[in-house]
Amino acid sequence: MRRSLWVLCWVLGFSACKKEKAPSAPQASEVPRPSAASPEDEQALDEDGGAEFGPHSYTMTKEKLEAYVGYQRKLLEAYESLLKDLARAKGDAGRGDGMAEVNATMKLIEGKAKAEEAARKEAGLSEEDVNGLAEVVTAVIGQRQMTQAMKFDEELQKLEEMQAKLRPEQREELAPQLAAMRERVEDLQKLTEVRRTFGDANVDLVLTREEELTKNYQDMMNTFSRK
């Protein structure tokens, strides 16, 4: 029961903080930002009566997202190969060749940059495409994974079942907190803040490829956790 309360209180606090502040994109160190909109783009937004989301957001297309899925797979293949080279160098370092690991690490950094550029060009994507797609995809898939892992809906259900067993005055006292928690959990499940930041069209498009993008996300996490 304590775990249920802690998890749901965390959701309440986390979401409340987000509502108090204007929605902000991940920091640059986490996900690259796309280039700023051109004056022509800003003028077009003004003529449309205002944008649904920020002027720096990226407008996705089905074709660009398709290319991005392939881009991610190419990167995974390249990273796997580079990390195997690093593992071999660490083995050499264990036999007294300390410079081997240093050189391999530098090679990994250089190889990663080259692999990303090669995969991007092969996919026919610009740097702005990759940055914009990565930002939206990371926000959507990352939150979906977090929501599933934390099992917020199950924890909320446990609290609701507990509330039903309380005395009427206790149920009435707990009702506002549960209602707020229920709203926060629903916001997470519906990606409300992500949609507010990037727009419904972008989010809905990502969800059409959720299975593949989630696999890429998980494979990427697994690949670097073995580093």
C-alpha positions in Angstrom: 0.0 0.0 0.0 2.8 2.4 0.8 4.3 1.8 -2.6 0.9 2.7 -4.2 0.7 5.9 -2.3 4.3 6.9 -3.0 4.0 6.2 -6.8 0.7 8.1 -7.2 1.9 11.0 -5.0 4.9 11.2 -7.3 2.7 11.4 -10.3 0.6 14.1 -8.7 3.7 16.2 -7.8 5.4 15.7 -11.1 2.4 16.6 -13.1 1.5 19.6 -10.9 4.9 21.0 -11.4 4.6 20.7 -15.2 1.2 22.5 -15.1 2.7 25.4 -13.1 5.4 25.9 -15.7 5.1 26.5 -19.4 5.8 23.2 -21.2 9.5 23.0 -22.1 11.3 20.7 -24.5 14.1 18.4 -23.2 17.5 20.1 -22.7 19.9 20.2 -25.5 22.2 17.7 -23.8 19.4 15.2 -23.9 17.9 15.7 -27.3 19.1 18.0 -30.1 16.9 20.9 -31.0 15.9 21.6 -34.6 16.9 24.9 -36.1 14.9 28.0 -35.4 12.0 28.8 -37.7 12.7 31.1 -40.6 11.0 34.5 -40.8 8.8 33.1 -43.6 7.7 30.3 -41.3 6.9 32.7 -38.5 4.9 34.8 -41.0 3.0 31.8 -42.2 2.1 30.9 -38.5 0.9 34.5 -38.0 -1.3 34.3 -41.1 -2.9 31.0 -39.8 -3.9 32.8 -36.6 -1.2 31.3 -34.4 0.5 28.0 -34.1 -0.9 25.0 -32.2 2.6 24.6 -30.6 5.9 26.4 -30.4 7.6 27.9 -33.5 10.6 25.8 -33.0 8.7 22.5 -33.2 9.1 20.2 -36.2 6.3 19.2 -38.5 6.6 15.5 -39.3 5.5 13.6 -42.4 4.8 9.9 -42.9 7.8 9.6 -45.3 10.2 11.3 -42.9 9.1 9.1 -40.0 9.5 6.0 -42.2 13.1 7.1 -43.0 13.8 7.8 -39.4 12.8 4.3 -38.3 15.4 2.9 -40.8 17.9 5.5 -39.7 17.6 4.2 -36.1 18.2 0.6 -37.1 21.3 1.6 -39.1 22.6 3.4 -36.1 22.0 0.4 -33.9 24.0 -1.8 -36.2 26.9 0.7 -36.2 26.8 1.1 -32.5 26.9 -2.7 -31.9 30.0 -3.0 -34.1 31.8 0.0 -32.4 31.0 -1.3 -28.9 32.4 -4.7 -29.8 35.7 -3.0 -30.8 35.7 -1.2 -27.5 35.1 -4.4 -25.6 38.1 -6.0 -27.4 40.2 -3.0 -26.5 39.2 -3.3 -22.8 40.3 -6.9 -23.0 43.7 -5.8 -24.3 43.9 -3.2 -21.5 43.4 -5.9 -19.0 46.5 -7.6 -20.3 48.5 -4.4 -19.6 47.9 -2.4 -22.8 46.3 0.7 -21.2 46.6 2.8 -24.3 44.5 0.3 -26.2 41.3 1.2 -24.3 42.0 5.0 -24.6 42.5 4.7 -28.3 39.4 2.5 -28.7 37.3 5.0 -26.7 38.5 7.8 -29.0 37.7 5.7 -32.0 34.3 4.9 -30.6 33.5 8.7 -30.3 34.8 9.4 -33.8 33.0 6.3 -35.3 29.7 7.2 -33.6 29.7 10.7 -35.3 30.6 9.1 -38.7 28.0 6.4 -38.3 25.3 9.0 -37.5 26.2 11.1 -40.6 26.3 8.1 -42.9 23.0 6.7 -41.6 21.4 10.1 -41.9 22.5 10.6 -45.5 21.5 7.1 -46.5 18.0 7.8 -45.0 17.8 11.0 -47.0 17.3 13.1 -43.9 18.8 16.5 -43.1 20.3 17.4 -39.7 17.1 19.4 -39.0 15.0 16.4 -39.8 17.0 14.1 -37.5 16.9 16.6 -34.6 13.2 17.4 -35.0 12.2 13.8 -35.4 14.3 12.7 -32.5 12.8 15.3 -30.2 9.2 14.3 -30.8 9.9 10.5 -30.9 11.9 10.6 -27.7 9.2 12.6 -25.9 6.4 10.3 -27.0 8.1 6.9 -26.7 9.9 7.8 -23.5 6.7 8.8 -21.8 4.9 5.8 -23.0 7.6 3.5 -21.7 7.7 5.3 -18.3 4.0 5.1 -17.9 3.9 1.4 -18.6 6.9 0.7 -16.4 5.5 2.5 -13.4 2.0 0.9 -13.9 0.2 4.1 -12.7 -3.2 2.7 -13.7 -2.8 -0.4 -11.5 -1.6 1.7 -8.5 -4.5 4.1 -9.0 -6.9 1.1 -9.1 -5.5 -0.2 -5.8 -6.1 3.1 -4.1 -9.6 3.3 -5.4 -10.3 -0.2 -4.0 -8.8 0.9 -0.7 -11.0 4.0 -0.7 -14.1 1.9 -1.2 -13.3 0.1 2.1 -13.0 3.3 4.2 -15.7 4.9 6.3 -17.9 7.5 4.4 -16.1 10.5 6.0 -12.7 9.0 5.2 -13.8 8.4 1.6 -15.0 12.0 1.3 -11.7 13.3 2.6 -9.6 11.2 0.2 -11.8 11.9 -2.8 -10.2 15.2 -4.0 -6.7 13.7 -3.9 -7.8 10.6 -5.8 -9.6 12.8 -8.4 -6.4 14.8 -8.9 -4.3 11.7 -9.2 -6.8 10.2 -11.6 -6.5 13.3 -13.8 -2.7 13.3 -13.7 -2.6 9.6 -14.7 -5.0 10.2 -17.5 -2.8 13.1 -18.7 0.2 10.9 -18.8 -1.6 8.1 -20.6 -3.0 10.5 -23.2 0.3 12.3 -23.6 -1.4 15.6 -22.8 1.7 17.7 -22.2 3.6 16.1 -25.1 0.7 17.0 -27.4 0.6 20.5 -26.1 4.3 20.9 -26.8 4.5 19.2 -30.2 0.9 19.1 -31.5 -1.6 16.3 -32.0 -0.5 15.6 -35.6 3.1 14.9 -34.7 2.2 12.7 -31.7 -0.5 10.8 -33.6 2.0 10.1 -36.4 4.6 8.8 -34.0 2.0 6.4 -32.5 1.3 4.9 -35.9 4.9 3.4 -35.7 4.9 3.0 -31.9 5.8 -0.7 -32.0 8.9 -0.3 -34.2 10.0 2.9 -32.5 9.6 1.3 -29.0 11.7 -1.7 -30.1 14.4 0.7 -31.4 14.2 2.7 -28.1 14.6 -0.5 -26.0 17.4 -1.9 -28.2 19.3 1.4 -28.0 19.0 1.4 -24.2 20.1 -2.2 -24.0 23.0 -1.6 -26.4 24.5 1.2 -24.3 23.7 -0.5 -21.0 26.2 -3.2 -22.0 28.9 -0.7 -22.7 
